[in-house]
Amino acid sequence: MGMLSVQGITKRFGGLTAVDAVSFEVHEGTIHAIIGPNGAGKSTAFNLLTGFEKPDAGTVSFEGATITGMRPHRIVRLGLVRTFQNTVLFDDMTVLENVLVGMHVRTRAGFIGSALALPRVRTEERLAAEEAHRLLRLVDLGEVADARAGDLPHGRRRLLEIARALGSRPRLMLLDEPAAGLNNAETAQLAETLRRVRDSGVTIVVVEHDMGLVMDVSDEIVVLNEGRKIAEGPPLLIQKDPAVIEAYLGEEAVDA
């Protein structure tokens, strides 16, 4: 069984089946992508994995424990964390402070201890700051730790959101459209960052439209179309799969 095991998840909205009996597994130490044309069910599947939606059928297991229907904050505490399509940062805080906010689920100091500046609290704060600086270096933001988050360009805001998510010390991180709005140079930097994060011990699942990024960084790819899984495998096989080619050609025809 993989680190993340998805078995037959289904989600209906009225008469629409957004995700239809989808199954796959994500193995530790990999980058796993979920792709598909617009309306394929990718975002709904992501919400089912992270507790933002409850499936009508099927199960989701993380490291052997069933998390189906579990509240998102409980899933985060288990070590599974996500980002969102739109970056939501604390713009008036520094880059470092944004990462420290992401670490709050792992810190133990309460309000009274912080107010009194107890020795154990000071130690915890020092260690948290050291870890936050390490995470910023991991995503190539170490030199802007004291900058105002709202002053960062879009590509660096994406990297900061990843660093903040890493602050909760996840075992598995799910990224929703991390390359949205990035130029070629920023996308290349994102790819390098994802590989470094993976190599640091964090398994990654990414929903993404940028096929160049997906084919560059992914170990395995799941392809959805109209809510169903139509293909699964390594990038080279996915690129040649007739069902995948037909699905994307169909989208291009509609867009045209």
DAFEN-V973092 format. One record per residue. N is the residue number from 1. RES is the residue in one small letter. PSI is psi in whole degrees, -180 to 180 (none if undefined). Layout:
n:N res:RES psi:PSI
n:N res:RES psi:PSI
This chain:
n:1 res:m psi:141
n:2 res:g psi:173
n:3 res:m psi:-43
n:4 res:l psi:125
n:5 res:s psi:119
n:6 res:v psi:121
n:7 res:q psi:104
n:8 res:g psi:33
n:9 res:i psi:136
n:10 res:t psi:138
n:11 res:k psi:127
n:12 res:r psi:142
n:13 res:f psi:98
n:14 res:g psi:-124
n:15 res:g psi:1
n:16 res:l psi:127
n:17 res:t psi:104
n:18 res:a psi:-36
n:19 res:v psi:127
n:20 res:d psi:96
n:21 res:a psi:51
n:22 res:v psi:133
n:23 res:s psi:141
n:24 res:f psi:168
n:25 res:e psi:145
n:26 res:v psi:124
n:27 res:h psi:148
n:28 res:e psi:140
n:29 res:g psi:17
n:30 res:t psi:166
n:31 res:i psi:118
n:32 res:h psi:129
n:33 res:a psi:147
n:34 res:i psi:119
n:35 res:i psi:171
n:36 res:g psi:163
n:37 res:p psi:170
n:38 res:n psi:137
n:39 res:g psi:13
n:40 res:a psi:-16
n:41 res:g psi:10
n:42 res:k psi:-50
n:43 res:s psi:-38
n:44 res:t psi:-42
n:45 res:a psi:-43
n:46 res:f psi:-44
n:47 res:n psi:-34
n:48 res:l psi:-35
n:49 res:l psi:-28
n:50 res:t psi:9
n:51 res:g psi:4
n:52 res:f psi:-16
n:53 res:e psi:150
n:54 res:k psi:128
n:55 res:p psi:150
n:56 res:d psi:-23
n:57 res:a psi:160
n:58 res:g psi:172
n:59 res:t psi:153
n:60 res:v psi:128
n:61 res:s psi:140
n:62 res:f psi:118
n:63 res:e psi:44
n:64 res:g psi:-10
n:65 res:a psi:134
n:66 res:t psi:126
n:67 res:i psi:10
n:68 res:t psi:123
n:69 res:g psi:1
n:70 res:m psi:147
n:71 res:r psi:146
n:72 res:p psi:-41
n:73 res:h psi:-31
n:74 res:r psi:-37
n:75 res:i psi:-40
n:76 res:v psi:-43
n:77 res:r psi:-25
n:78 res:l psi:-16
n:79 res:g psi:17
n:80 res:l psi:118
n:81 res:v psi:155
n:82 res:r psi:161
n:83 res:t psi:175
n:84 res:f psi:166
n:85 res:q psi:-41
n:86 res:n psi:128
n:87 res:t psi:131
n:88 res:v psi:91
n:89 res:l psi:165
n:90 res:f psi:93
n:91 res:d psi:-29
n:92 res:d psi:-4
n:93 res:m psi:164
n:94 res:t psi:167
n:95 res:v psi:-45
n:96 res:l psi:-44
n:97 res:e psi:-34
n:98 res:n psi:-41
n:99 res:v psi:-39
n:100 res:l psi:-36
n:101 res:v psi:-41
n:102 res:g psi:-17
n:103 res:m psi:-2
n:104 res:h psi:-27
n:105 res:v psi:-15
n:106 res:r psi:-5
n:107 res:t psi:154
n:108 res:r psi:-9
n:109 res:a psi:130
n:110 res:g psi:-180
n:111 res:f psi:-45
n:112 res:i psi:-44
n:113 res:g psi:-40
n:114 res:s psi:-41
n:115 res:a psi:-37
n:116 res:l psi:-6
n:117 res:a psi:49
n:118 res:l psi:152
n:119 res:p psi:-43
n:120 res:r psi:-31
n:121 res:v psi:-43
n:122 res:r psi:-39
n:123 res:t psi:-44
n:124 res:e psi:-41
n:125 res:e psi:-40
n:126 res:r psi:-45
n:127 res:l psi:-37
n:128 res:a psi:-41
n:129 res:a psi:-41
n:130 res:e psi:-42
n:131 res:e psi:-40
n:132 res:a psi:-41
n:133 res:h psi:-39
n:134 res:r psi:-43
n:135 res:l psi:-37
n:136 res:l psi:-38
n:137 res:r psi:-36
n:138 res:l psi:-34
n:139 res:v psi:18
n:140 res:d psi:35
n:141 res:l psi:14
n:142 res:g psi:-34
n:143 res:e psi:-8
n:144 res:v psi:25
n:145 res:a psi:-35
n:146 res:d psi:2
n:147 res:a psi:156
n:148 res:r psi:129
n:149 res:a psi:-35
n:150 res:g psi:-14
n:151 res:d psi:-4
n:152 res:l psi:143
n:153 res:p psi:165
n:154 res:h psi:-45
n:155 res:g psi:-39
n:156 res:r psi:-28
n:157 res:r psi:-38
n:158 res:r psi:-43
n:159 res:l psi:-38
n:160 res:l psi:-39
n:161 res:e psi:-37
n:162 res:i psi:-45
n:163 res:a psi:-41
n:164 res:r psi:-42
n:165 res:a psi:-38
n:166 res:l psi:-21
n:167 res:g psi:-23
n:168 res:s psi:6
n:169 res:r psi:57
n:170 res:p psi:155
n:171 res:r psi:-30
n:172 res:l psi:130
n:173 res:m psi:129
n:174 res:l psi:123
n:175 res:l psi:125
n:176 res:d psi:106
n:177 res:e psi:54
n:178 res:p psi:-22
n:179 res:a psi:3
n:180 res:a psi:125
n:181 res:g psi:4
n:182 res:l psi:147
n:183 res:n psi:180
n:184 res:n psi:-43
n:185 res:a psi:-41
n:186 res:e psi:-37
n:187 res:t psi:-40
n:188 res:a psi:-40
n:189 res:q psi:-39
n:190 res:l psi:-43
n:191 res:a psi:-46
n:192 res:e psi:-40
n:193 res:t psi:-44
n:194 res:l psi:-39
n:195 res:r psi:-39
n:196 res:r psi:-40
n:197 res:v psi:-45
n:198 res:r psi:-45
n:199 res:d psi:-20
n:200 res:s psi:-6
n:201 res:g psi:9
n:202 res:v psi:121
n:203 res:t psi:146
n:204 res:i psi:137
n:205 res:v psi:130
n:206 res:v psi:131
n:207 res:v psi:126
n:208 res:e psi:145
n:209 res:h psi:-23
n:210 res:d psi:100
n:211 res:m psi:-29
n:212 res:g psi:-46
n:213 res:l psi:-46
n:214 res:v psi:-48
n:215 res:m psi:-26
n:216 res:d psi:-43
n:217 res:v psi:-17
n:218 res:s psi:143
n:219 res:d psi:-38
n:220 res:e psi:150
n:221 res:i psi:134
n:222 res:v psi:131
n:223 res:v psi:125
n:224 res:l psi:148
n:225 res:n psi:124
n:226 res:e psi:39
n:227 res:g psi:-8
n:228 res:r psi:151
n:229 res:k psi:122
n:230 res:i psi:-13
n:231 res:a psi:157
n:232 res:e psi:137
n:233 res:g psi:-175
n:234 res:p psi:161
n:235 res:p psi:-44
n:236 res:l psi:-37
n:237 res:l psi:-40
n:238 res:i psi:-40
n:239 res:q psi:-28
n:240 res:k psi:-1
n:241 res:d psi:124
n:242 res:p psi:-38
n:243 res:a psi:-37
n:244 res:v psi:-45
n:245 res:i psi:-44
n:246 res:e psi:-42
n:247 res:a psi:-44
n:248 res:y psi:-34
n:249 res:l psi:-36
n:250 res:g psi:-40
n:251 res:e psi:-42
n:252 res:e psi:-39
n:253 res:a psi:-40
n:254 res:v psi:-43
n:255 res:d psi:-33
n:256 res:a psi:none
